[in-house]
């Protein structure tokens, strides 16, 4: 039995996800479209299991998994076989370690692969081709756990009413515990992707739908439902449906992935709004039996799963090759073509049937050998790519090589430094020490070419507090040069002000301090853009202390959008040309600050008798 208007809910969920992936700047909350699917899926699965028990007094687990297999697996495999070779058109970062991605996708553990990889859902320099299948992993985990749980319940009850009671109580309890796990965990994680991907913390929408299924169902309804559905005014139904849709629109425009409120209330609100839409659709199905839903909704609903599967890898590839608008158009075209082929042609063929689309019979039976040969060729190509793809991509390789080169350079510089005499009245050697993060590491070739004598200590994921530790180690080893550049801040920490103040306080007399402003192009989408606050605090420190100069990478970055095309908007350079250009601009920002520092006094703090430090600038440099 097909419930009319459920197609509208599926279509809404798909549109929300597409808007989020294509235009995240304007639709930052579109990721809640996934929770529409989760809630509806929990409702449909549970209602169908109850109906099956009513008909047969048992649950056929084998039949359930067979149907799920033929619906889920063919388009998933087709997507992998098409997307993997297509990725050869773009930089090899996207096929690095692709074999492991394929394995985790087919094993339905993508969500835990992403958690263990430690990446952020929104801020990956190289988004995984199959990261979107994390939703499928969570759904399969729900299917497996719930089918066996419901089957166990059927062995303990004698009437369908008892079964519904058990399902309602257990699903409500699981939904509550799962939601509270997300709620509480959100206060303790430093990266929300962990609880977003986790099956346990993000499975509660399924169980909200499951609890709802015991009350409204599909075929196995109750007299109470009949009375309620026949008595509720259509006007109130319309208001409830419009109100729920309005909530989803508000979430679409204003919810942010990095906001704690998303995890405290956002996902719960989207699931509850979906539950109301399910109730409205279910009652409208009963009240308006002669009213047909638009055929286009049914069509989109049928192919929604396949469109979801294909759109992401297509969008990644096309977005690397063309501008965003062209990429969106091409993605929609090809995703629709493959989704239609999968649902209306391939899946019926694998079941031994002919497909039908708009009254036209579509059969692959006459082309069985061609289908098998094509599938084999794609499988061999995909397997070859998986076997011979690099373990790490060009970006990671670039950082690794630059890190090794940096270490080698530091060894030579340390030897030279030991042989040099002290150059200033403060017994400090002239020169530059640069303490930076992965962005600095990316610009190392340009920095070394422009400043071959500079000591560069850069490392991925380094934050400002760690930069302080590096500075203190250099002080203890007497290797800190006169001009000290701190180029961190994009790896945000809540106590960045304290870290910067410690650097200023413990920097010895006789040094210039150059603070680089961080740039994170994703900051406009954050609820709390710490990198931008860090930048503003650096400006205030430069006004407060006359020995501090600013290397304004934030300003340079915003003035040169071309260096961010195809990047994660944290590490410049989507290709070799923009990487070189970005490194040159980064280097120039530091050189400009160093030139400014030449005309500035060095730090000279004299402590008063009351042990209160006061700053007296000095120009005695030699």
C-alpha positions as CSV (number, residue, x, y, z in Angstrom):
1,X,0.0,0.0,0.0
2,X,1.5,3.3,-1.1
3,X,0.6,6.4,1.0
4,X,0.0,9.4,-1.2
5,X,2.0,12.6,-0.2
6,X,4.9,10.7,1.3
7,X,6.5,11.4,-2.0
8,X,6.4,15.1,-1.0
9,X,8.4,14.4,2.1
10,X,11.0,12.5,0.2
11,X,11.3,15.2,-2.4
12,X,11.7,17.9,0.3
13,X,14.5,15.9,1.9
14,X,16.3,15.5,-1.4
15,X,15.9,19.2,-2.4
16,X,17.3,20.3,1.0
17,X,20.4,18.1,0.7
18,X,21.0,19.2,-2.9
19,X,20.7,22.9,-2.0
20,X,23.1,22.3,0.9
21,X,25.7,20.6,-1.2
22,X,25.4,23.0,-4.2
23,X,25.0,26.3,-2.4
24,X,26.0,25.9,1.2
25,X,26.6,29.6,1.6
26,X,22.9,30.3,1.1
27,X,21.4,27.1,2.5
28,X,23.7,26.2,5.4
29,X,21.0,24.0,7.1
30,X,20.2,21.8,4.2
31,X,21.9,18.8,5.8
32,X,18.7,18.3,7.9
33,X,17.2,16.9,4.7
34,X,18.9,13.7,5.7
35,X,16.9,13.6,9.0
36,X,13.7,13.8,6.9
37,X,14.7,10.6,5.2
38,X,15.7,9.0,8.5
39,X,12.4,9.7,10.2
40,X,10.3,8.6,7.2
41,X,12.4,5.5,6.8
42,X,11.9,4.5,10.4
43,X,8.1,5.0,10.0
44,X,7.8,3.0,6.8
45,X,10.0,0.1,7.9
46,X,8.2,-0.3,11.3
47,X,4.7,0.1,9.8
48,X,5.5,-2.5,7.1
49,X,6.8,-5.0,9.7
50,X,3.6,-4.5,11.8
51,X,1.5,-5.1,8.6
52,X,3.5,-8.2,7.9
53,X,2.9,-9.6,11.4
54,X,-0.9,-8.9,11.0
55,X,-1.0,-10.9,7.8
56,X,1.3,-13.8,8.7
57,X,1.8,-13.7,12.4
58,X,5.5,-13.6,11.9
59,X,8.3,-11.5,10.4
60,X,10.1,-12.9,7.4
61,X,13.7,-11.7,7.9
62,X,15.1,-13.4,4.8
63,X,12.5,-11.7,2.6
64,X,13.1,-8.3,4.2
65,X,16.9,-8.4,3.6
66,X,16.4,-9.7,0.0
67,X,14.1,-6.7,-0.8
68,X,16.6,-4.3,0.9
69,X,19.5,-5.8,-1.0
70,X,17.9,-5.4,-4.4
71,X,16.9,-1.9,-3.6
72,X,20.1,-0.6,-2.0
73,X,23.0,-2.5,-3.5
74,X,22.6,-2.2,-7.4
75,X,22.6,1.6,-7.5
76,X,25.3,1.7,-4.9
77,X,27.6,-0.5,-6.9
78,X,26.8,1.3,-10.1
79,X,27.7,4.6,-8.5
80,X,31.1,3.3,-7.4
81,X,31.8,1.7,-10.8
82,X,31.0,5.0,-12.6
83,X,32.4,7.6,-10.1
84,X,35.8,6.0,-9.5
85,X,37.0,6.0,-13.1
86,X,35.5,9.5,-13.5
87,X,37.7,10.8,-10.7
88,X,40.7,10.2,-12.9
89,X,39.8,13.5,-14.6
90,X,40.8,15.5,-11.5
91,X,43.7,15.7,-9.1
92,X,44.9,12.4,-7.6
93,X,44.0,13.6,-4.1
94,X,40.5,12.3,-4.8
95,X,41.5,8.7,-5.6
96,X,44.1,8.5,-2.8
97,X,43.3,5.5,-0.7
98,X,40.2,5.0,-2.7
99,X,40.3,1.2,-2.1
100,X,39.6,1.8,1.6
101,X,36.8,4.2,0.8
102,X,35.2,1.6,-1.5
103,X,35.5,-1.2,1.0
104,X,34.0,0.8,3.8
105,X,31.2,2.0,1.5
106,X,30.3,-1.6,0.5
107,X,30.6,-2.7,4.1
108,X,28.2,0.0,5.2
109,X,30.7,1.5,7.8
110,X,31.5,4.8,6.0
111,X,30.3,6.8,9.0
112,X,32.9,5.1,11.3
113,X,35.6,5.4,8.7
114,X,35.0,9.1,8.6
115,X,35.1,9.3,12.4
116,X,38.4,7.3,12.6
117,X,39.8,9.5,9.7
118,X,39.4,12.5,12.0
119,X,38.1,14.7,9.2
120,X,35.4,17.4,9.5
121,X,32.2,16.8,7.5
122,X,32.3,20.4,6.1
123,X,36.0,21.2,6.0
124,X,37.9,18.6,4.1
125,X,40.6,19.9,1.7
126,X,39.8,16.8,-0.4
127,X,36.2,15.6,0.2
128,X,35.9,11.9,0.0
129,X,34.0,10.7,-3.1
130,X,31.8,8.4,-1.0
131,X,31.5,10.4,2.2
132,X,27.8,10.8,1.6
133,X,27.2,7.1,2.0
134,X,27.6,7.6,5.8
135,X,23.8,8.0,5.8
136,X,23.3,4.7,4.2
137,X,25.6,3.1,6.8
138,X,23.4,4.5,9.6
139,X,20.3,3.3,7.9
140,X,21.6,-0.2,7.4
141,X,22.7,-0.3,11.1
142,X,19.1,0.6,12.0
143,X,17.6,-2.0,9.7
144,X,19.8,-4.8,11.1
145,X,19.2,-3.9,14.7
146,X,15.5,-3.2,14.4
147,X,14.4,-6.1,12.3
148,X,15.9,-8.6,14.8
149,X,14.5,-6.6,17.7
150,X,11.0,-6.6,16.3
151,X,11.2,-10.2,15.3
152,X,12.1,-11.0,19.0
153,X,9.1,-9.0,20.1
154,X,6.8,-11.0,17.9
155,X,7.8,-14.1,19.8
156,X,6.8,-12.6,23.1
157,X,3.3,-11.3,22.2
158,X,0.0,-12.8,21.2
159,X,-1.8,-9.8,19.7
160,X,-0.9,-7.0,17.4
161,X,-1.8,-4.5,20.1
162,X,0.8,-5.9,22.4
163,X,3.4,-5.8,19.6
164,X,2.6,-2.1,18.9
165,X,2.9,-1.4,22.7
166,X,6.3,-3.0,22.9
167,X,7.5,-1.2,19.7
168,X,6.2,2.1,20.9
169,X,7.8,1.9,24.4
170,X,11.2,0.5,23.1
171,X,11.5,2.9,20.2
172,X,10.6,5.9,22.3
173,X,13.2,4.9,24.9
174,X,15.9,4.3,22.3
175,X,15.0,7.6,20.6
176,X,15.3,9.4,24.0
177,X,18.6,7.8,25.0
178,X,20.1,8.4,21.5
179,X,19.1,12.1,21.5
180,X,20.4,12.6,25.0
181,X,23.7,11.1,23.9
182,X,23.9,13.7,21.1
183,X,22.8,16.4,23.4
184,X,25.3,15.7,26.2
185,X,28.2,14.8,23.8
186,X,27.9,18.1,22.1
187,X,29.3,19.8,25.2
188,X,32.4,17.6,25.2
189,X,33.6,17.1,21.6
190,X,36.0,19.4,19.8
191,X,34.6,18.4,16.4
192,X,30.9,17.9,15.9
193,X,31.4,15.5,13.0
194,X,32.0,12.7,15.5
195,X,28.5,12.8,16.9
196,X,27.0,13.7,13.5
197,X,28.4,10.6,11.8
198,X,27.9,8.2,14.8
199,X,25.1,5.7,14.4
200,X,24.2,5.8,18.1
201,X,24.0,9.6,18.5
202,X,22.2,10.1,15.2
203,X,19.8,7.2,15.0
204,X,17.0,8.8,17.1
205,X,15.1,10.1,14.0
206,X,14.5,6.5,12.9
207,X,13.0,5.6,16.2
208,X,10.8,8.7,16.3
209,X,9.4,7.4,13.0
210,X,9.1,3.9,14.5
211,X,7.1,5.1,17.5
212,X,4.8,7.1,15.2
213,X,4.2,4.0,13.0
214,X,2.5,2.2,15.9
215,X,0.0,5.0,16.2
216,X,-0.8,5.7,12.5
217,X,0.6,2.8,10.5
218,X,-0.1,2.0,6.9
219,X,-2.6,-0.9,6.8
220,X,-2.8,-2.1,10.4
221,X,-4.5,1.0,11.8
222,X,-6.8,1.3,14.8
223,X,-10.4,2.5,15.4
224,X,-8.9,5.5,17.3
225,X,-6.9,6.4,14.2
226,X,-10.0,6.2,12.0
227,X,-11.9,8.4,14.4
228,X,-9.1,10.9,14.6
229,X,-8.4,11.1,10.9
230,X,-12.1,11.5,10.1
231,X,-12.8,14.2,12.7
232,X,-9.8,16.5,12.4
233,X,-10.6,19.6,10.2
234,X,-8.7,19.8,6.9
235,X,-7.9,23.4,7.8
236,X,-6.0,22.4,10.9
237,X,-4.2,19.8,8.9
238,X,-3.1,22.4,6.4
239,X,-1.9,24.7,9.2
240,X,0.0,21.9,10.8
241,X,1.6,20.9,7.5
242,X,2.4,24.5,6.6
243,X,3.9,25.1,10.1
244,X,6.1,22.1,9.9
245,X,7.3,23.0,6.4
246,X,8.0,26.6,7.6
247,X,10.2,25.2,10.4
248,X,12.1,23.1,7.9
249,X,12.6,26.3,5.7
250,X,13.9,28.2,8.7
251,X,16.3,25.4,9.5
252,X,17.4,25.4,5.9
253,X,18.4,29.0,5.9
254,X,19.7,29.5,9.4
255,X,20.9,26.2,11.0
256,X,24.7,25.8,10.9
257,X,26.6,22.6,11.1
258,X,29.2,24.1,13.5
259,X,26.6,25.5,15.9
260,X,26.1,23.6,19.2
261,X,22.4,24.5,18.9
262,X,22.1,22.2,15.9
263,X,23.0,19.3,18.1
264,X,21.0,20.4,21.1
265,X,17.8,21.1,19.3
266,X,18.2,21.4,15.5
267,X,18.1,17.7,14.6
268,X,15.3,17.0,17.1
269,X,13.3,19.9,15.7
270,X,13.7,18.7,12.1
271,X,12.7,15.1,13.1
272,X,9.6,16.3,14.9
273,X,8.6,18.5,12.0
274,X,9.0,15.5,9.7
275,X,6.8,13.5,12.1
276,X,4.0,16.1,11.8
277,X,4.3,16.0,8.0
278,X,4.0,12.2,8.1
279,X,0.8,12.5,10.2
280,X,-0.6,15.1,7.8
281,X,0.2,13.0,4.7
282,X,-1.2,9.9,6.3
283,X,-4.5,11.5,7.2
284,X,-4.8,13.2,3.8
285,X,-4.4,9.8,2.2
286,X,-7.5,8.6,4.2
287,X,-9.6,11.8,3.8
288,X,-8.9,12.5,0.1
289,X,-8.9,9.1,-1.5
290,X,-9.7,10.5,-5.0
291,X,-7.1,13.2,-4.9
292,X,-3.9,12.2,-6.7
293,X,-0.6,13.6,-5.9
294,X,1.3,15.2,-8.8
295,X,3.0,12.6,-10.9
296,X,6.3,14.5,-10.8
297,X,6.4,14.0,-7.0
298,X,6.1,10.2,-7.4
299,X,8.7,10.2,-10.1
300,X,11.2,12.2,-8.0
301,X,10.4,10.1,-5.0
302,X,11.1,6.9,-6.9
303,X,14.6,8.0,-8.0
304,X,15.4,10.1,-4.9
305,X,17.7,7.4,-3.4
306,X,19.7,7.0,-6.6
307,X,19.9,10.8,-7.2
308,X,21.3,11.1,-3.7
309,X,23.9,8.5,-4.4
310,X,25.1,9.8,-7.7
311,X,24.9,13.6,-7.2
312,X,27.8,13.9,-4.7
313,X,30.7,12.2,-6.7
314,X,29.5,13.9,-9.9
315,X,29.4,17.2,-8.2
316,X,32.9,16.8,-6.8
317,X,34.3,16.0,-10.2
318,X,32.5,18.7,-12.2
319,X,33.2,21.3,-9.5
320,X,36.9,20.6,-10.0
321,X,36.6,21.0,-13.7
322,X,34.2,23.9,-14.1
323,X,32.6,26.8,-12.2
324,X,30.0,26.0,-9.6
325,X,26.9,26.8,-11.7
326,X,28.1,24.6,-14.6
327,X,29.0,21.9,-12.1
328,X,25.5,22.0,-10.6
329,X,23.8,21.8,-14.0
330,X,26.0,18.9,-15.2
331,X,25.5,17.1,-11.9
332,X,21.8,17.3,-12.0
333,X,21.7,16.1,-15.6
334,X,24.0,13.1,-15.1
335,X,22.6,12.2,-11.7
336,X,19.1,12.1,-13.2
337,X,20.2,10.0,-16.1
338,X,21.9,7.4,-14.0
339,X,19.2,7.4,-11.3
340,X,16.5,6.8,-14.0
341,X,18.5,4.0,-15.5
342,X,19.1,2.4,-12.1
343,X,15.5,2.5,-10.9
344,X,13.6,1.9,-14.0
345,X,16.0,-0.3,-16.0
346,X,18.8,-1.9,-14.0
347,X,17.0,-2.9,-10.8
348,X,14.0,-4.5,-12.6
349,X,16.5,-6.4,-14.9
350,X,18.3,-7.8,-11.9
351,X,15.0,-9.1,-10.6
352,X,14.2,-10.7,-13.9
353,X,11.6,-8.1,-14.9
354,X,11.1,-5.4,-17.5
355,X,11.1,-1.8,-16.3
356,X,8.5,0.7,-17.2
357,X,8.8,4.5,-17.5
358,X,5.8,6.7,-18.4
359,X,4.1,3.7,-20.0
360,X,7.1,2.6,-22.0
361,X,8.6,-0.8,-21.4
362,X,12.4,-0.8,-20.9
363,X,14.2,-4.1,-21.0
364,X,17.8,-5.0,-20.8
365,X,17.2,-8.7,-21.5
366,X,18.1,-8.5,-25.2
367,X,21.4,-6.9,-24.2
368,X,22.4,-9.2,-21.3
369,X,25.9,-10.0,-22.7
370,X,26.6,-6.3,-23.2
371,X,25.4,-5.5,-19.7
372,X,27.7,-8.2,-18.2
373,X,30.6,-7.1,-20.3
374,X,30.2,-3.4,-19.4
375,X,29.9,-4.3,-15.8
376,X,33.0,-6.5,-15.9
377,X,35.1,-3.8,-17.6
378,X,34.0,-1.1,-15.1
379,X,34.7,-3.5,-12.3
380,X,38.2,-4.2,-13.6
381,X,39.0,-0.5,-14.1
382,X,37.7,0.4,-10.6
383,X,39.7,-2.5,-9.1
384,X,42.8,-1.4,-10.9
385,X,42.4,2.2,-9.7
386,X,41.9,0.9,-6.1
387,X,45.0,-1.3,-6.3
388,X,47.4,1.2,-7.8
389,X,46.0,4.5,-6.3
390,X,48.5,6.3,-4.1
391,X,48.0,5.9,-0.3
392,X,48.0,9.6,0.2
393,X,47.2,12.4,-2.3
394,X,49.3,15.1,-3.7
395,X,48.3,17.6,-1.0
396,X,49.3,15.3,1.8
397,X,52.5,14.3,-0.1
398,X,53.3,17.9,-0.6
399,X,53.0,18.7,3.1
400,X,55.1,15.6,4.0
401,X,57.9,16.5,1.5
402,X,57.9,20.1,2.7
403,X,58.1,18.9,6.3
404,X,61.1,16.7,5.5
405,X,62.8,19.5,3.6
406,X,62.1,21.9,6.4
407,X,63.7,19.5,8.9
408,X,66.8,19.2,6.7
409,X,67.0,22.9,6.4
410,X,66.7,23.4,10.2
411,X,69.7,21.1,10.8
412,X,71.9,23.2,8.6
413,X,70.5,26.4,10.1
414,X,71.2,25.2,13.6
415,X,74.8,24.5,12.7
416,X,75.2,27.9,11.2
417,X,73.4,29.5,14.1
418,X,75.8,27.9,16.6
419,X,78.8,29.4,14.7
420,X,77.3,32.9,14.5
421,X,78.0,35.6,17.1
422,X,75.4,37.6,18.9
423,X,74.3,40.6,16.8
424,X,72.5,43.0,19.1
425,X,72.8,44.7,22.4
426,X,70.5,42.1,23.8
427,X,72.8,39.3,22.7
428,X,70.3,38.1,20.1
429,X,71.2,37.0,16.6
430,X,69.8,38.9,13.6
431,X,67.4,36.8,11.6
432,X,63.9,35.4,11.4
433,X,62.2,32.5,13.2
434,X,58.9,31.5,11.7
435,X,56.6,29.3,13.8
436,X,53.6,28.2,11.7
437,X,51.0,25.6,10.9
438,X,50.0,23.6,7.7
439,X,49.4,26.8,5.8
440,X,52.9,27.9,6.5
441,X,54.2,24.5,5.6
442,X,52.3,24.8,2.2
443,X,54.2,28.1,1.6
444,X,57.6,26.7,2.6
445,X,59.2,26.7,-0.9
446,X,58.4,30.3,-1.4
447,X,59.4,31.3,2.1
448,X,62.8,29.5,1.7
449,X,63.4,31.0,-1.7
450,X,62.7,34.6,-0.4
451,X,64.3,34.1,3.0
452,X,66.9,31.3,2.8
453,X,68.4,32.2,6.3
454,X,65.0,32.1,8.1
455,X,64.4,29.3,10.6
456,X,61.0,27.8,9.6
457,X,59.2,25.5,12.0
458,X,55.8,24.6,10.6
459,X,53.6,21.6,11.3
460,X,50.0,20.5,10.4
461,X,47.2,21.2,12.9
462,X,49.4,23.4,15.1
463,X,47.6,26.0,17.1
464,X,48.7,29.1,18.9
465,X,49.2,27.5,22.3
466,X,51.5,24.9,20.7
467,X,53.3,27.8,18.9
468,X,54.0,29.2,22.3
469,X,55.6,25.9,23.4
470,X,57.8,25.9,20.3
471,X,58.9,29.5,21.1
472,X,59.8,28.6,24.7
473,X,61.8,25.6,23.5
474,X,63.7,27.9,21.1
475,X,64.4,30.4,23.9
476,X,65.7,27.6,26.2
477,X,68.0,26.4,23.3
478,X,69.1,30.0,22.6
479,X,68.0,29.6,19.0
480,X,65.3,32.2,18.8
481,X,66.1,34.9,16.2
482,X,65.5,38.6,16.6
483,X,62.3,38.7,14.5
484,X,59.8,36.1,15.6
485,X,56.8,35.3,13.3
486,X,53.8,33.5,14.8
487,X,51.7,32.2,11.9
488,X,49.0,30.2,13.6
489,X,45.3,30.7,14.4
490,X,43.4,28.8,11.7
491,X,43.4,25.8,14.0
492,X,41.2,27.4,16.5
493,X,41.3,27.2,20.3
494,X,38.9,28.9,22.6
495,X,41.7,30.5,24.7
496,X,43.5,32.1,21.8
497,X,43.7,35.4,23.6
498,X,45.5,33.8,26.6
499,X,47.9,32.0,24.2
500,X,48.8,35.2,22.4
501,X,49.2,37.1,25.7
502,X,51.6,34.4,27.0
503,X,53.7,34.7,23.8
504,X,53.9,38.5,24.3
505,X,54.7,38.2,28.0
506,X,57.3,35.5,27.7
507,X,59.0,36.8,24.6
508,X,62.5,38.0,25.8
509,X,63.6,41.5,25.4
510,X,65.3,42.5,22.2
511,X,62.9,40.8,19.8
512,X,60.3,42.0,17.3
513,X,57.1,40.0,17.2
514,X,55.2,39.5,13.9
515,X,51.7,38.1,14.3
516,X,50.1,36.7,11.2
517,X,46.3,37.0,11.0
518,X,44.6,33.6,10.1
519,X,42.2,33.1,7.3
520,X,39.4,30.6,7.1
521,X,37.1,31.1,4.1
522,X,34.5,29.0,5.8
523,X,34.1,31.4,8.7
524,X,31.0,33.1,7.4
525,X,29.1,29.8,7.9
526,X,30.3,29.3,11.5
527,X,28.2,30.2,14.5
528,X,31.4,31.3,16.2
529,X,34.0,32.4,13.7
530,X,37.0,32.2,16.1
531,X,39.6,32.8,13.3
532,X,38.0,36.1,12.5
533,X,38.0,37.0,16.2
534,X,41.6,36.0,16.4
535,X,42.4,38.4,13.5
536,X,40.7,41.3,15.3
537,X,42.5,40.5,18.5
538,X,45.9,40.6,16.6
539,X,45.0,44.1,15.3
540,X,44.3,45.3,18.9
541,X,47.6,43.9,20.1
542,X,49.5,45.6,17.4
543,X,48.0,48.9,18.5
544,X,48.8,48.2,22.1
545,X,52.5,47.1,21.7
546,X,55.0,49.0,19.6
547,X,57.2,46.0,19.0
548,X,54.4,44.0,17.3
549,X,53.9,44.1,13.5
550,X,51.0,42.4,11.7
551,X,51.4,40.1,8.7
552,X,47.9,40.5,7.4
553,X,47.2,37.1,5.7
554,X,43.5,37.5,6.4
555,X,43.4,40.7,4.3
556,X,45.6,39.4,1.5
557,X,43.4,36.2,1.3
558,X,40.2,38.1,0.9
559,X,41.8,40.4,-1.7
560,X,42.9,37.3,-3.8
561,X,39.9,34.9,-4.2
562,X,41.6,33.2,-7.2
563,X,44.0,31.3,-4.9
564,X,41.1,29.6,-3.2
565,X,39.4,28.0,-6.2
566,X,39.2,24.3,-5.7
567,X,40.6,24.4,-2.2
568,X,39.1,23.9,1.3
569,X,39.4,27.7,1.8
570,X,42.0,27.2,4.5
571,X,44.9,25.8,2.5
572,X,45.3,27.9,-0.6
573,X,45.8,26.4,-4.1
574,X,43.5,24.0,-5.9
575,X,46.2,23.4,-8.6
576,X,49.9,24.0,-9.0
577,X,49.6,27.6,-10.3
578,X,47.4,28.8,-7.5
579,X,49.5,27.0,-4.9
580,X,52.6,28.8,-6.1
581,X,50.7,32.1,-6.3
582,X,49.3,31.6,-2.8
583,X,52.7,30.8,-1.4
584,X,54.1,33.9,-2.9
585,X,51.4,36.1,-1.4
586,X,51.8,34.4,2.0
587,X,55.6,35.1,1.8
588,X,55.0,38.7,0.8
589,X,52.7,39.3,3.7
590,X,55.5,38.2,6.1
591,X,58.1,40.2,4.3
592,X,56.0,43.3,4.4
593,X,55.6,42.9,8.2
594,X,59.3,42.3,8.6
595,X,60.1,45.5,6.6
596,X,57.7,47.4,8.9
597,X,59.4,45.9,12.0
598,X,62.8,47.3,10.9
599,X,61.6,50.7,11.8
600,X,60.0,49.6,15.1
601,X,61.6,49.3,18.5
602,X,62.3,45.9,19.9
603,X,60.7,44.6,23.1
604,X,62.3,46.1,26.2
605,X,60.2,45.5,29.3
606,X,61.4,46.9,32.6
607,X,59.8,45.6,35.8
608,X,59.1,48.2,38.4
609,X,59.7,47.8,42.1
610,X,56.1,46.7,42.5
611,X,56.8,43.9,40.0
612,X,54.4,45.4,37.5
613,X,55.9,45.1,34.0
614,X,56.1,48.3,32.0
615,X,57.2,48.6,28.4
616,X,60.0,51.0,27.4
617,X,60.8,50.9,23.7
618,X,64.4,51.0,22.8
619,X,66.2,51.6,19.5
620,X,69.5,50.2,20.8
621,X,69.8,47.4,18.3
622,X,73.5,46.9,17.9
